[in-house]
Amino acid sequence: MADKDIKKVVLAYSGGLDTSIIIPWLKENYNNCEVIAVSGNVGQGTELDGLEEKAIKTGASKLYIEDLTKEFIEDYVFETIKADAVYEGKYLLGTSFARPIIAKRLVEIAKAEGADAICHGCTGKGNDQVRFELAIKAYAPDMKIIAPWRTWEFKSREDEIEYAEKMGIPLKINRETNYSKDKNLWHLSHEGLDLENPANEPKYDDPNFLELGVSPEQAPDKDTYITIHFEKGVPTAIDGVEMDGVSIVEKLNEVGGANGIGITDMIENRLVGMKSRGVYETPGGTILYYAHKKLEELTLDRDTFHYMELVSNRFAELVYYGQWYTPLREALTAFVDQVNTVVTGDVKLKLYKGNIIDAGVTSPYSLYDEDIATFDEDEVYDQNDSAGFINLFGLPIKVRAKKGFIK
């Protein structure tokens, strides 16, 4: 499809710097095409305030604000927690698993509106372009995708700000505090400015930096106890009070943030090949991952527990790489769901100045047998059996030694 044939575009719209200037840019470069803005609500909170007025004023014909929060938490986030999936051991995938659900809704609206193309504001250096476009390809393989950052004249966020000022587009940022941020119910990321130099310590003492909580130094000098109940790997209650998934994350964000939990400073390997540095705030998510893993320690047998570590790493890569709608991710989810059939019980934790401290775990599926594990006298474990076990287990080493192969 030639550019002149594009008459209607659906835009993934956040109201941030990139997407704010994309609306007039599209109309300038695609023959005054109609632009339909779509905002996926995955828990951005006040960031959605005033979006409709802003989108219309900057040239959009309409704005959809789609509430995806419940589906996002229960069908994407919780499935990832059940897999213990953490990218490179630190990143809890806050932006990664928000993109597929938003992109899927973009396609649904584009089809309903008869759009000729879908547009996103992701940069050519980032991971999100992949996440959006793989999801679009999964549900609309022939849909044209417009990615302005690959073709337009702007080379920096400074250029974008100047264009916004020229076009009279109001922005919530300025040149001095222009961190690149992504926020949803699960997390908040900070990139850019002083964070681009790994030698710089993040400005945790700046009251305008952290938003979901406080630094450990600023947390109260008093511990907080909390008990989370899981059913088949899914958190269902806090301190005995049953809650839906969204409420659980909101509650744990509040409690975790107040205690300085879940602040991660990370240099990660992006899918496109470069390293990037970001600070992530994930207070509730950090607590849930910790609690879920603790319950697995009690309920999974050794071989399954160890194999889950392999699955967790691969699952995290799939989510990070934008491969949610793939056969492998679906197959791994089936395995993870089966493993989690015994991950039921209560995990009690103590939160104190950025630390999560174990305070007890129980489960009807517990594999811990006190009679066997005790250091005191018992009648169920014959310690003499261990000699034969060690002889057989060490037989390959013994044979190599007798042959003189061990140096």
FISELO-356289 format. One record per residue (C-alpha): x negated, y, z; residue number from 1. Coordinates in pm, whole numbers, plus 50000, padded with zeros to 5 digits. Each point is the difference from the previous one (the first is absolute). Example, Ala and Ser with C-alpha at 12.3 -4.5 7.8 and 13.67 -1.06 7.14 Angstrom:
2
+-------+-------+-------+-----+
:    xx :    yy :    zz : num :
+-------+-------+-------+-----+
: 48770 : 49550 : 50780 :   1 :
: 49863 : 50344 : 49934 :   2 :
+-------+-------+-------+-----+
This chain:
407
+-------+-------+-------+-----+
:    xx :    yy :    zz : num :
+-------+-------+-------+-----+
: 50000 : 50000 : 50000 :   1 :
: 49858 : 50335 : 49898 :   2 :
: 49992 : 50283 : 50251 :   3 :
: 50252 : 50199 : 49793 :   4 :
: 50251 : 49717 : 50042 :   5 :
: 49994 : 50019 : 50379 :   6 :
: 50311 : 50187 : 50103 :   7 :
: 50056 : 49875 : 50356 :   8 :
: 49739 : 49917 : 50264 :   9 :
: 50046 : 49854 : 50349 :  10 :
: 49734 : 50137 : 50233 :  11 :
: 49880 : 49845 : 50327 :  12 :
: 50037 : 50317 : 50207 :  13 :
: 49865 : 50068 : 50347 :  14 :
: 50006 : 50378 : 49994 :  15 :
: 49627 : 50009 : 50064 :  16 :
: 49742 : 50186 : 49795 :  17 :
: 49973 : 49756 : 49709 :  18 :
: 50366 : 49930 : 49938 :  19 :
: 50101 : 50362 : 50062 :  20 :
: 49803 : 50122 : 49701 :  21 :
: 50076 : 49695 : 49786 :  22 :
: 50361 : 50108 : 49939 :  23 :
: 49916 : 50325 : 49818 :  24 :
: 49698 : 49833 : 49838 :  25 :
: 50221 : 49726 : 49853 :  26 :
: 50245 : 50253 : 49862 :  27 :
: 49714 : 50198 : 49845 :  28 :
: 49836 : 49698 : 49840 :  29 :
: 50296 : 49782 : 49904 :  30 :
: 50226 : 50240 : 49812 :  31 :
: 50196 : 50121 : 50300 :  32 :
: 50104 : 49644 : 50086 :  33 :
: 50248 : 49933 : 50279 :  34 :
: 49825 : 49905 : 50324 :  35 :
: 50185 : 49792 : 50258 :  36 :
: 49818 : 49996 : 50332 :  37 :
: 50018 : 49697 : 50231 :  38 :
: 49881 : 49994 : 50360 :  39 :
: 49983 : 49665 : 50175 :  40 :
: 50066 : 50048 : 50369 :  41 :
: 49767 : 49761 : 50181 :  42 :
: 49995 : 50201 : 50319 :  43 :
: 49827 : 50326 : 49907 :  44 :
: 50226 : 50191 : 50240 :  45 :
: 49997 : 50376 : 49959 :  46 :
: 49802 : 49977 : 49676 :  47 :
: 50334 : 49938 : 49828 :  48 :
: 50152 : 50324 : 50131 :  49 :
: 50082 : 50247 : 49727 :  50 :
: 49883 : 49771 : 49720 :  51 :
: 50315 : 50027 : 49790 :  52 :
: 49993 : 50379 : 49990 :  53 :
: 49627 : 49996 : 49921 :  54 :
: 50035 : 49740 : 49723 :  55 :
: 50285 : 50185 : 49831 :  56 :
: 49825 : 50337 : 50026 :  57 :
: 49687 : 49863 : 49835 :  58 :
: 50194 : 49855 : 49706 :  59 :
: 50144 : 49659 : 50089 :  60 :
: 50357 : 49933 : 49892 :  61 :
: 50074 : 49801 : 50315 :  62 :
: 49836 : 49825 : 50293 :  63 :
: 50071 : 49655 : 50134 :  64 :
: 49900 : 49941 : 50362 :  65 :
: 50018 : 49625 : 50049 :  66 :
: 49999 : 49859 : 50353 :  67 :
: 49768 : 49700 : 49976 :  68 :
: 49885 : 49999 : 50361 :  69 :
: 50172 : 49684 : 50126 :  70 :
: 49901 : 49796 : 49695 :  71 :
: 49646 : 50139 : 50015 :  72 :
: 49948 : 49893 : 50362 :  73 :
: 50180 : 49668 : 49999 :  74 :
: 49917 : 49866 : 49652 :  75 :
: 49654 : 50143 : 49941 :  76 :
: 49837 : 50105 : 50328 :  77 :
: 50117 : 49709 : 50215 :  78 :
: 49913 : 49746 : 49730 :  79 :
: 49648 : 50144 : 49998 :  80 :
: 49972 : 49992 : 50381 :  81 :
: 50105 : 49634 : 49994 :  82 :
: 49701 : 49940 : 49772 :  83 :
: 49761 : 50191 : 50233 :  84 :
: 49895 : 50182 : 49684 :  85 :
: 49744 : 50274 : 50065 :  86 :
: 49789 : 50140 : 49716 :  87 :
: 49627 : 49981 : 50072 :  88 :
: 50071 : 49932 : 50365 :  89 :
: 50126 : 50352 : 50077 :  90 :
: 50266 : 50139 : 49765 :  91 :
: 50358 : 49908 : 50090 :  92 :
: 50118 : 50067 : 49642 :  93 :
: 50226 : 50294 : 50083 :  94 :
: 50004 : 50157 : 49654 :  95 :
: 49952 : 49672 : 49814 :  96 :
: 50326 : 49824 : 50072 :  97 :
: 50208 : 50319 : 49973 :  98 :
: 49925 : 50038 : 49630 :  99 :
: 50160 : 49682 : 49861 : 100 :
: 50339 : 50064 : 50159 : 101 :
: 50004 : 50363 : 49881 : 102 :
: 49896 : 49900 : 49648 : 103 :
: 50270 : 49734 : 49984 : 104 :
: 50263 : 50262 : 50084 : 105 :
: 49852 : 50236 : 49740 : 106 :
: 50058 : 49736 : 49736 : 107 :
: 50358 : 49941 : 50112 : 108 :
: 50080 : 50372 : 49978 : 109 :
: 49815 : 50040 : 49670 : 110 :
: 50210 : 49722 : 49847 : 111 :
: 50322 : 50142 : 50142 : 112 :
: 49915 : 50349 : 49868 : 113 :
: 49883 : 49879 : 49661 : 114 :
: 49656 : 50154 : 50052 : 115 :
: 49727 : 49975 : 49737 : 116 :
: 49710 : 50000 : 50246 : 117 :
: 49897 : 49983 : 50364 : 118 :
: 49743 : 50243 : 50135 : 119 :
: 49783 : 49988 : 50312 : 120 :
: 49752 : 50243 : 50153 : 121 :
: 49725 : 49755 : 50091 : 122 :
: 49643 : 50090 : 49916 : 123 :
: 49783 : 49799 : 49764 : 124 :
: 49761 : 49931 : 50288 : 125 :
: 50253 : 49850 : 50239 : 126 :
: 50168 : 49670 : 50078 : 127 :
: 50359 : 50127 : 49982 : 128 :
: 50000 : 50029 : 49621 : 129 :
: 49948 : 49624 : 49986 : 130 :
: 50263 : 49926 : 50262 : 131 :
: 50266 : 50210 : 49830 : 132 :
: 49927 : 49880 : 49649 : 133 :
: 49978 : 49630 : 50080 : 134 :
: 50342 : 50020 : 50166 : 135 :
: 50142 : 50192 : 49704 : 136 :
: 49861 : 49740 : 49761 : 137 :
: 50161 : 49726 : 50207 : 138 :
: 50350 : 50148 : 49967 : 139 :
: 49980 : 50207 : 49679 : 140 :
: 49713 : 49862 : 49790 : 141 :
: 50078 : 50223 : 49701 : 142 :
: 50051 : 50325 : 50191 : 143 :
: 49761 : 50282 : 49909 : 144 :
: 49795 : 50122 : 50297 : 145 :
: 49875 : 50357 : 50026 : 146 :
: 49704 : 50063 : 50231 : 147 :
: 49913 : 50373 : 49973 : 148 :
: 49677 : 49974 : 50200 : 149 :
: 49848 : 49805 : 49711 : 150 :
: 50080 : 50259 : 49737 : 151 :
: 50070 : 50344 : 50139 : 152 :
: 49767 : 50298 : 50019 : 153 :
: 49966 : 50008 : 50379 : 154 :
: 49676 : 49861 : 50138 : 155 :
: 50047 : 50057 : 50372 : 156 :
: 50254 : 50070 : 50269 : 157 :
: 49878 : 50362 : 49989 : 158 :
: 50114 : 50018 : 49637 : 159 :
: 50336 : 49856 : 50100 : 160 :
: 50048 : 50258 : 50275 : 161 :
: 49922 : 50281 : 49757 : 162 :
: 50256 : 49862 : 49754 : 163 :
: 50261 : 49970 : 50275 : 164 :
: 49940 : 50361 : 50102 : 165 :
: 50026 : 50109 : 49637 : 166 :
: 50332 : 49817 : 49961 : 167 :
: 50134 : 50127 : 50332 : 168 :
: 50023 : 49652 : 50153 : 169 :
: 49999 : 50007 : 50382 : 170 :
: 49755 : 49763 : 50169 : 171 :
: 49971 : 49882 : 50358 : 172 :
: 49620 : 49993 : 49975 : 173 :
: 49722 : 50249 : 49947 : 174 :
: 49641 : 49990 : 49886 : 175 :
: 49863 : 49970 : 50352 : 176 :
: 50220 : 49714 : 50126 : 177 :
: 50046 : 49818 : 49674 : 178 :
: 49955 : 49642 : 50122 : 179 :
: 50151 : 49746 : 49766 : 180 :
: 50259 : 49824 : 50216 : 181 :
: 50245 : 49716 : 49960 : 182 :
: 50266 : 49944 : 50262 : 183 :
: 50268 : 49741 : 50057 : 184 :
: 50157 : 49833 : 50301 : 185 :
: 49704 : 49763 : 50026 : 186 :
: 49701 : 50234 : 49977 : 187 :
: 49841 : 50331 : 49911 : 188 :
: 49679 : 50025 : 49796 : 189 :
: 49755 : 50289 : 49980 : 190 :
: 49748 : 50041 : 49716 : 191 :
: 49794 : 50281 : 49848 : 192 :
: 49831 : 50315 : 50129 : 193 :
: 49744 : 49927 : 50274 : 194 :
: 50094 : 49630 : 49998 : 195 :
: 49837 : 49960 : 49658 : 196 :
: 49662 : 50004 : 50176 : 197 :
: 49968 : 49682 : 50210 : 198 :
: 49754 : 50180 : 50227 : 199 :
: 50274 : 50228 : 50130 : 200 :
: 50196 : 49904 : 50310 : 201 :
: 50376 : 50046 : 49951 : 202 :
: 50148 : 50301 : 50175 : 203 :
: 50196 : 49805 : 50259 : 204 :
: 49999 : 50299 : 50235 : 205 :
: 50174 : 50215 : 49739 : 206 :
: 50370 : 50012 : 50096 : 207 :
: 50093 : 50015 : 49631 : 208 :
: 49817 : 49679 : 49905 : 209 :
: 50163 : 49701 : 50172 : 210 :
: 50378 : 49991 : 49958 : 211 :
: 50123 : 49661 : 50121 : 212 :
: 49819 : 50007 : 50333 : 213 :
: 49702 : 50125 : 50195 : 214 :
: 49636 : 49898 : 50016 : 215 :
: 49900 : 49752 : 50273 : 216 :
: 49831 : 50283 : 50191 : 217 :
: 50328 : 50192 : 50010 : 218 :
: 50209 : 49698 : 50103 : 219 :
: 50122 : 49982 : 50362 : 220 :
: 49782 : 49847 : 50274 : 221 :
: 50269 : 49742 : 50064 : 222 :
: 50073 : 49671 : 49832 : 223 :
: 50327 : 49909 : 49831 : 224 :
: 50138 : 49646 : 49993 : 225 :
: 50217 : 49878 : 49716 : 226 :
: 50145 : 49660 : 49908 : 227 :
: 50086 : 49910 : 49640 : 228 :
: 50218 : 49702 : 49908 : 229 :
: 49954 : 49822 : 49669 : 230 :
: 50231 : 49757 : 49821 : 231 :
: 49825 : 49800 : 49728 : 232 :
: 49733 : 50268 : 49967 : 233 :
: 50243 : 50292 : 49987 : 234 :
: 50014 : 50250 : 50291 : 235 :
: 50357 : 50021 : 50130 : 236 :
: 49986 : 50159 : 50347 : 237 :
: 49795 : 50230 : 50222 : 238 :
: 50010 : 49957 : 50376 : 239 :
: 50304 : 49778 : 49966 : 240 :
: 50199 : 50245 : 49788 : 241 :
: 50092 : 49866 : 49656 : 242 :
: 49933 : 50243 : 49714 : 243 :
: 50003 : 50005 : 49622 : 244 :
: 49669 : 50020 : 49816 : 245 :
: 50005 : 50374 : 49942 : 246 :
: 50074 : 50073 : 50367 : 247 :
: 49720 : 49770 : 50113 : 248 :
: 49743 : 50179 : 49785 : 249 :
: 50128 : 50340 : 50112 : 250 :
: 49983 : 49900 : 50368 : 251 :
: 49650 : 49854 : 49972 : 252 :
: 49879 : 50303 : 49805 : 253 :
: 50118 : 50216 : 50288 : 254 :
: 49846 : 49787 : 50274 : 255 :
: 49684 : 49916 : 49807 : 256 :
: 49942 : 50356 : 49883 : 257 :
: 50032 : 50135 : 50355 : 258 :
: 49728 : 49758 : 50110 : 259 :
: 49755 : 50073 : 49719 : 260 :
: 50056 : 49666 : 49825 : 261 :
: 49939 : 49929 : 49632 : 262 :
: 49756 : 50264 : 49875 : 263 :
: 49768 : 49857 : 49735 : 264 :
: 49711 : 50174 : 49825 : 265 :
: 49914 : 49789 : 49699 : 266 :
: 49780 : 49993 : 49691 : 267 :
: 50185 : 49763 : 49770 : 268 :
: 49936 : 49847 : 49661 : 269 :
: 50268 : 50122 : 49761 : 270 :
: 50129 : 49773 : 49728 : 271 :
: 49861 : 50235 : 49734 : 272 :
: 49648 : 49937 : 50129 : 273 :
: 49901 : 50299 : 50211 : 274 :
: 49977 : 50036 : 50376 : 275 :
: 50230 : 50249 : 50170 : 276 :
: 50023 : 50125 : 50356 : 277 :
: 50326 : 50052 : 50184 : 278 :
: 50145 : 50029 : 50348 : 279 :
: 50315 : 49798 : 50061 : 280 :
: 50251 : 50033 : 50281 : 281 :
: 50199 : 49681 : 50054 : 282 :
: 50097 : 49985 : 50370 : 283 :
: 50301 : 49769 : 49987 : 284 :
: 49855 : 49785 : 49728 : 285 :
: 49678 : 49942 : 50190 : 286 :
: 50199 : 49876 : 50300 : 287 :
: 50216 : 49768 : 49787 : 288 :
: 49702 : 49846 : 49820 : 289 :
: 49822 : 49942 : 50329 : 290 :
: 50305 : 49846 : 50167 : 291 :
: 50080 : 49774 : 49705 : 292 :
: 49644 : 49868 : 49986 : 293 :
: 50005 : 49937 : 50375 : 294 :
: 50313 : 49790 : 49968 : 295 :
: 49841 : 49802 : 49717 : 296 :
: 49705 : 49919 : 50229 : 297 :
: 50245 : 49821 : 50228 : 298 :
: 50225 : 49829 : 49746 : 299 :
: 49793 : 49899 : 49696 : 300 :
: 49781 : 49692 : 49985 : 301 :
: 49632 : 50054 : 49928 : 302 :
: 50001 : 49907 : 49630 : 303 :
: 50303 : 50215 : 49920 : 304 :
: 49864 : 50292 : 50205 : 305 :
: 49669 : 49987 : 49816 : 306 :
: 50161 : 49960 : 49657 : 307 :
: 50221 : 50300 : 50070 : 308 :
: 49686 : 50210 : 50016 : 309 :
: 49931 : 49913 : 49635 : 310 :
: 50360 : 50068 : 49902 : 311 :
: 50001 : 50328 : 50193 : 312 :
: 49703 : 50134 : 49808 : 313 :
: 50142 : 49904 : 49660 : 314 :
: 50346 : 50130 : 50089 : 315 :
: 49849 : 50334 : 50103 : 316 :
: 49816 : 50025 : 49669 : 317 :
: 50318 : 49932 : 49805 : 318 :
: 50187 : 50273 : 50186 : 319 :
: 49711 : 50246 : 49971 : 320 :
: 49961 : 49929 : 49628 : 321 :
: 50371 : 50060 : 49932 : 322 :
: 50073 : 49635 : 49916 : 323 :
: 50311 : 49966 : 50215 : 324 :
: 50221 : 49879 : 49715 : 325 :
: 49782 : 49706 : 49902 : 326 :
: 50039 : 49622 : 50028 : 327 :
: 49699 : 49971 : 50231 : 328 :
: 50136 : 50252 : 50251 : 329 :
: 50336 : 49824 : 49998 : 330 :
: 49832 : 49661 : 50049 : 331 :
: 49787 : 50129 : 50287 : 332 :
: 50310 : 50149 : 50162 : 333 :
: 50167 : 49658 : 49986 : 334 :
: 49699 : 49852 : 50180 : 335 :
: 49993 : 50283 : 50253 : 336 :
: 50372 : 49964 : 50073 : 337 :
: 49951 : 49629 : 50069 : 338 :
: 49709 : 50069 : 50234 : 339 :
: 50205 : 50258 : 50189 : 340 :
: 50282 : 49759 : 50083 : 341 :
: 49825 : 49942 : 50335 : 342 :
: 49885 : 50358 : 50059 : 343 :
: 50271 : 50074 : 50252 : 344 :
: 49953 : 50137 : 50348 : 345 :
: 49905 : 50300 : 50214 : 346 :
: 49675 : 50194 : 49998 : 347 :
: 49927 : 50235 : 50288 : 348 :
: 49741 : 50271 : 49937 : 349 :
: 49837 : 50279 : 50195 : 350 :
: 49929 : 50321 : 49808 : 351 :
: 49730 : 50228 : 50134 : 352 :
: 49809 : 50278 : 49825 : 353 :
: 49987 : 49845 : 49655 : 354 :
: 49961 : 49643 : 50129 : 355 :
: 50241 : 49709 : 49975 : 356 :
: 49942 : 49758 : 50288 : 357 :
: 50154 : 49653 : 50032 : 358 :
: 50242 : 49968 : 50290 : 359 :
: 50160 : 49659 : 49936 : 360 :
: 50162 : 49795 : 49725 : 361 :
: 50273 : 49733 : 50009 : 362 :
: 50174 : 49788 : 49737 : 363 :
: 50226 : 49695 : 49987 : 364 :
: 49761 : 49874 : 49730 : 365 :
: 49685 : 50045 : 50207 : 366 :
: 49725 : 49746 : 49922 : 367 :
: 49807 : 50089 : 50312 : 368 :
: 49999 : 49707 : 50245 : 369 :
: 49875 : 50101 : 50341 : 370 :
: 49955 : 49637 : 50104 : 371 :
: 49756 : 49942 : 49715 : 372 :
: 49821 : 50335 : 50009 : 373 :
: 49940 : 50013 : 50376 : 374 :
: 49648 : 49993 : 50147 : 375 :
: 50142 : 49819 : 50301 : 376 :
: 50054 : 49626 : 50025 : 377 :
: 50256 : 49863 : 49757 : 378 :
: 50141 : 49666 : 49890 : 379 :
: 50068 : 50073 : 49633 : 380 :
: 49654 : 50064 : 49854 : 381 :
: 49723 : 49744 : 50020 : 382 :
: 49677 : 50196 : 49973 : 383 :
: 49813 : 49683 : 49905 : 384 :
: 50184 : 50008 : 49665 : 385 :
: 49801 : 50307 : 49899 : 386 :
: 49676 : 49799 : 49966 : 387 :
: 50135 : 49791 : 49712 : 388 :
: 50152 : 50309 : 49839 : 389 :
: 49666 : 50183 : 50009 : 390 :
: 49815 : 49696 : 49860 : 391 :
: 50230 : 49986 : 49698 : 392 :
: 50024 : 50375 : 49957 : 393 :
: 49620 : 50032 : 50011 : 394 :
: 49926 : 49694 : 49784 : 395 :
: 49913 : 50201 : 49684 : 396 :
: 49751 : 50209 : 50199 : 397 :
: 49847 : 49687 : 50152 : 398 :
: 49959 : 49832 : 49663 : 399 :
: 49832 : 50306 : 49847 : 400 :
: 49765 : 50022 : 50298 : 401 :
: 49900 : 49631 : 49975 : 402 :
: 49929 : 50050 : 49630 : 403 :
: 49772 : 50292 : 50087 : 404 :
: 50213 : 50255 : 49809 : 405 :
: 50036 : 50245 : 50289 : 406 :
: 49708 : 50238 : 50028 : 407 :
+-------+-------+-------+-----+
